[in-house]
Amino acid sequence: MNLNTLAYSDNLSLYALSNNTQLSKVLIGVLGTWEGHLLGTFTLDKNNMQQMVDNFTNQKVDVVCDYEHQTLTGDIAPASGWIKNLTLEDDKLYAHVEWTDKAKASIMSKEYKYVSPVYQKNTIKGTTGNNIGWSLHSLSLTNRPFLEELGEVIANRNDTLISLKKENERINSINAKLEKENEKLTHEKIEFIINKAIKEHKLKEEQREFAFKLANDDLKQFEEFISKNKQIVIPPSDIYANSSKLSTKKKDNSDIAQMVAVASSCKI
């Protein structure tokens, strides 16, 4: 095999063993271009990842997992596991791996924390001699990551727990956005109700702040209160215009009476 047809991606996270299932779901490919590998630049896109899935489906043997790329060196290369399926999900390539007992122990004890997939760019089909494009040559357990920028290593975790954690984070993010939007809509609704009540003379402007607090505590009860509340009767500003003289006279009489009362109280 011509090693120049192979590309390595060493720092993809190892999504670790599941105690409840036989296969572990391992992330082995993401979109991107890498220029610093000793074998040259390589690019992963959706098309060549789909080629790897299709070529895996069409072959009759499982893809081997080894240790430290021993399959490539020609040395004795005991398997660390076997890839039973490849899937492409959300533009990410996953291998579904059946690890050996030895590999499981190595992962659980943190002797190994990373996986390194080996991609074959120009795969020649043995029966026809045709170039069938990209395929997955092998997958290796390693502690020498090449592509460190591909993210945090996740090791020794249960697959199901990881999936649940990610789903929970996604749901929490959605709920936070919905809660914020709901608060905004509620605030706008309360403002509308209060403005309408003030316009209809069911509330006074100076009652706005207190009314908002009440509505924010129990909007339904506040709406019921406003609907049953009667209009506040605001007298015209000139209601005493025709009786100004009378009012003045009464006011004068009142002042005199008060003066008399004060003078009386001062007698010995």
Backbone hydrogen bonds, N-H to C=O, Kabsch-Sander energy under -0.5 kcal/mol:
donor,donor_aa,acceptor,acceptor_aa,energy
3,L,1,M,-0.7
5,T,2,N,-2.0
6,L,3,L,-1.8
7,A,119,Y,-2.5
9,S,117,P,-1.7
12,L,9,S,-0.6
12,L,115,V,-0.8
14,L,113,K,-0.7
15,Y,13,S,-0.9
16,A,14,L,-0.8
19,N,17,L,-0.5
24,S,97,V,-2.9
26,V,24,S,-0.7
26,V,95,A,-3.4
27,L,13,S,-0.5
28,I,93,L,-3.1
29,G,93,L,-1.2
31,L,91,D,-0.5
32,G,44,L,-2.2
34,W,42,F,-2.8
40,G,37,H,-2.1
42,F,34,W,-2.3
44,L,32,G,-3.2
45,D,43,T,-0.5
49,M,45,D,-1.9
50,Q,46,K,-2.1
51,Q,47,N,-1.9
52,M,48,N,-1.7
53,V,49,M,-1.8
54,D,50,Q,-2.7
55,N,51,Q,-2.9
56,F,52,M,-2.0
57,T,53,V,-2.3
58,N,54,D,-1.8
59,Q,55,N,-1.0
59,Q,56,F,-0.7
63,V,83,I,-1.0
65,C,81,G,-2.4
66,D,139,L,-2.4
68,E,141,L,-3.0
70,Q,67,Y,-1.6
72,L,69,H,-1.2
73,T,69,H,-0.9
74,G,70,Q,-1.0
75,D,70,Q,-0.6
80,S,65,C,-3.2
81,G,65,C,-1.3
82,W,98,E,-1.8
83,I,63,V,-3.1
84,K,82,W,-0.6
84,K,96,H,-2.9
85,N,96,H,-0.9
87,T,94,Y,-2.3
89,E,87,T,-0.6
89,E,92,K,-2.9
92,K,89,E,-1.0
93,L,29,G,-2.7
94,Y,87,T,-3.0
95,A,26,V,-3.0
96,H,85,N,-2.7
97,V,24,S,-3.2
97,V,95,A,-0.7
98,E,82,W,-2.9
99,W,97,V,-0.8
100,T,80,S,-2.7
104,K,100,T,-2.5
105,A,101,D,-2.2
106,S,102,K,-2.1
107,I,103,A,-2.4
108,M,104,K,-2.9
109,S,105,A,-1.9
110,K,107,I,-1.4
111,E,106,S,-2.3
112,Y,106,S,-1.4
113,K,142,T,-0.6
114,Y,142,T,-1.4
115,V,12,L,-1.3
116,S,140,S,-2.8
118,V,138,S,-2.8
119,Y,7,A,-3.2
119,Y,117,P,-0.6
120,Q,135,S,-3.2
121,K,5,T,-3.7
121,K,119,Y,-0.7
123,T,121,K,-0.6
123,T,133,G,-2.4
125,K,123,T,-0.6
125,K,130,N,-3.1
129,G,125,K,-3.2
132,I,123,T,-3.0
132,I,130,N,-0.8
135,S,120,Q,-1.9
137,H,118,V,-2.7
137,H,135,S,-0.7
138,S,118,V,-1.0
139,L,64,V,-1.8
140,S,116,S,-1.9
141,L,66,D,-2.4
142,T,114,Y,-2.0
148,E,146,F,-1.3
150,L,147,L,-1.3
151,G,148,E,-1.1
155,A,153,V,-0.6
162,I,158,N,-2.2
163,S,159,D,-2.4
164,L,160,T,-2.5
165,K,161,L,-2.4
166,K,162,I,-2.4
167,E,163,S,-2.4
168,N,164,L,-2.7
169,E,165,K,-2.4
170,R,166,K,-2.2
171,I,167,E,-2.6
172,N,168,N,-2.7
173,S,169,E,-2.1
174,I,170,R,-2.1
175,N,171,I,-3.0
176,A,172,N,-2.3
177,K,173,S,-1.8
178,L,174,I,-2.6
179,E,175,N,-2.8
180,K,176,A,-2.1
181,E,177,K,-2.3
182,N,178,L,-2.6
183,E,179,E,-2.3
184,K,180,K,-1.8
185,L,181,E,-2.4
186,T,182,N,-2.7
187,H,183,E,-2.4
188,E,184,K,-2.1
189,K,185,L,-2.3
190,I,186,T,-2.6
191,E,187,H,-2.3
192,F,188,E,-2.0
193,I,189,K,-2.4
194,I,190,I,-2.7
195,N,191,E,-2.6
196,K,192,F,-2.3
197,A,193,I,-2.4
198,I,194,I,-2.5
199,K,195,N,-2.1
200,E,196,K,-1.9
201,H,198,I,-1.3
202,K,197,A,-3.5
203,L,197,A,-1.0
207,Q,204,K,-1.8
208,R,205,E,-1.8
211,A,207,Q,-2.7
212,F,208,R,-2.5
213,K,209,E,-1.7
214,L,210,F,-2.1
215,A,211,A,-2.7
216,N,212,F,-2.4
217,D,213,K,-1.6
218,D,214,L,-2.2
222,F,218,D,-2.1
223,E,219,L,-2.5
224,E,220,K,-1.9
225,F,221,Q,-2.2
226,I,222,F,-2.5
227,S,223,E,-2.3
228,K,224,E,-1.5
229,N,225,F,-1.3
232,I,201,H,-4.2
233,V,231,Q,-0.6
234,I,232,I,-0.7
239,I,236,P,-1.3
241,A,238,D,-1.9
243,S,240,Y,-0.7
244,S,241,A,-0.9
247,S,243,S,-2.9
248,T,244,S,-2.3
249,K,245,K,-2.7
250,K,246,L,-3.1
251,K,247,S,-2.7
252,D,248,T,-2.8
253,N,249,K,-3.0
254,S,250,K,-2.6
255,D,251,K,-2.2
256,I,252,D,-2.3
257,A,253,N,-2.6
258,Q,254,S,-2.1
259,M,255,D,-2.2
260,V,256,I,-2.4
261,A,257,A,-2.2
262,V,258,Q,-2.2
263,A,259,M,-2.5
264,S,260,V,-2.4
265,S,261,A,-1.6
266,C,262,V,-0.7
266,C,263,A,-0.9
267,K,264,S,-1.3
